[in-house]
Amino acid sequence: MINGRDDMLFPLETSQSPLFQFLGVPAKDKRHVLLDGSHNPLRFQEVIREALAWLDKYLGPVRLRAG
């Protein structure tokens, strides 16, 4: 789960943390990434990096084929 640390729409203590705790997956498969910023993190490249790492882990890395 990726969130902004200072999100005013979904605050960490009252929204993000409870949702994370109730996710129906084993704790070893859960990760809560808090990025600097509010509802829209300051560096969106970090969101992309985290999302791609998750996709690679659970769906496998992309293999490029030669033309």
N, C-alpha and C positions, 0 to 999 in steps of 0.2 A: 504494500500500500504506500503510495507516494503522496505526501501532503506538504503544505507550507507550514513552517513552525509558528508563524504569527497569523494564521488564517482567522479572520473575524467572522466569516460565514459558518465555518465548521471548526470551532475552537478545539485545541488539543485535548483538554481535560474533559470537556462535556460532550464532544462529538467524535473526534478521531480515535481516542483511546478506547471508549466503549465499543465502537464499531470493530476496531481491530481485535479486541478480546472476543467478540462474538462471531468472528469469521470461522466457519465450520471446517477448518483444516488443521492438521497437527501443528503444534507450536514450532517444530523443526522446519516446517515449510512456510512459515509466516515471517515477514520482515516489514517493519514500519520505517520508512525512509522519511526523515524530516529535513526539508530543504529550507534555506534562508528565504524569507519572503512571506507574503500573505497568501491569499487564495490563488494567485498566479505567481509561482516561484520566480525569483529574480533571474536565474539563469536556466532557461528552458532546456539548454543542452544537457543539464544534469538529469532532468526528467527523461529525456530521450535515452541517455546512457543507461539509467536504471531500468527503463522499460525494455530496452534491447537485451540487456543482461538477463532479465527474467525470461524473455522469449527464448533466448539461446539455451538457457538452463532447462526449461520445461518442454520446449518444442524442438530443440536442436538448432545448431548454427546453420546459417544459410550457406549452401554450397553453390558457387557460381560455376556454370558450365561454359566451356569454350564454344563460341559461336557456331 
